């Protein structure tokens, strides 16, 4: 209990109650203890202006299987593109998409440089010259239509309820919450406000350059300041906010640098095969570091009594 | 009167009273009318998430004479650099600084491409490899020491009080206020919170790329996504916020595109030689457009009863 809120009358709000989907225990208590000491004058005090919290998206805020949501979107678009343009048949990523080449998909998901470069080229080819509205229409169609097999729900319903409760809690402590994903900034901004309650300007990620000409914004075929992967996450966070995060949450090896740059490090461990998925691949490195350095490791199975928003 | 605020008891706040340094009249009323209709359901309603306001800095929020504040800083640093490195003597901008070559300064202030390129190169040379803390120390020393001759005050005291009142008013209407200057983003962020009450993440401008390596952020010698001048302002605003502004304020020709991209366009006209400066150079184009298109043109002389913060 630390804050009195005025809701019609005077109501005492317990902060622990804000994390309803979190089971009582060490993890929940660690979060509350950190936040409480960060607002009390003392050794661990964090000035209000420094209270920045950043979170990865895929696998931290929503389901990232069978593949990160944006890749799912991008591959579907590319499949149509190559149908209309057979000269691309021998090129990656189109070849892999048509032949269902799992090796290439795996390389892309694991951020293999060659696969990433092929994807970047294809994305530049696909959307260069498009306006934000044109891109938004494509993304909205994707979200309305596509549901991952295991759940038969839209991706925007497969958001982790405990994480949104954590966002609300952080805001109570006057933290400004940002999402920083390796995926596309402008892809996420289309759903961020409705789905996460996060303004577009608080969404950070890999992004194209734009050109403003004659009153119209159009995408260029170049990337703004590098991809937001690994150290790139920290670079993009600093660029957007002017600070490093105080509180950071992630789930995979490309989140290591972001978590290392923060004071409080939350790692989501996918160990719930029944309600979501069980996997450690893509997280081998960060799980090792997390155990060595005492990150706050969330077991989805044991620490969350509900997983999804809906 | 539209909002009830709780300050100990119930106090009725008049929004017109929030613009104390603005004289009553057409301009003040236009601002209030626009903001009122933007929150009333109807033709001019603006959804809360879309309420973005952006302002130029030099000449819009503070004094930009004898030259934009950041150029003043940069030239002082370069003067020291060339003293320590005489091989730069024949290069611009060092040559101009040593010989007090007003032509080059004028070119730089007026955004001549050749002068800008020489400046960019020199800035990359000067600060590439430096950490944010090292840069901050230099900037703070500058702000503490340097006062423009006409006023014998620090630049951070030469902020326009009416504009800070406008920021507060906009926040009352749930607008998120951003500063977008052609000058250096990271230069402004150092003073933005204390001076304007604007969080670092709401400051947009020209900026270098950074590299995060071994726990340390260092500046690179390249520019992030082009300079924030002219159309570049709109590109940087979209990149930072995911939107175009609803309300925008500026004072010079490099603000035309930003103002054109907004619904409400505020132009600060420097017509007060006694209390500040009288000049139209660098604003010839925007003054013409503003008159043609009925921008809201603020006469510093007639519309503001106080100019400075302190």
Interface residues (C-beta under 8 A of the other chain):
Chain A: X6 X49 X52 X132 X176 X186 X189 X193 X199 X200 X201 X203 X207 X209 X210 X211 X212 X213 X215 X217 X224 X225 X226 X231 X232 X234 X235 X238 X239 X240 X241 X242 X243 X244 X257 X260 X261
Chain B: X6 X49 X52 X132 X176 X186 X189 X193 X199 X200 X201 X203 X207 X209 X210 X211 X212 X213 X215 X217 X224 X225 X226 X231 X232 X234 X235 X238 X239 X240 X241 X242 X243 X244 X257 X260 X261
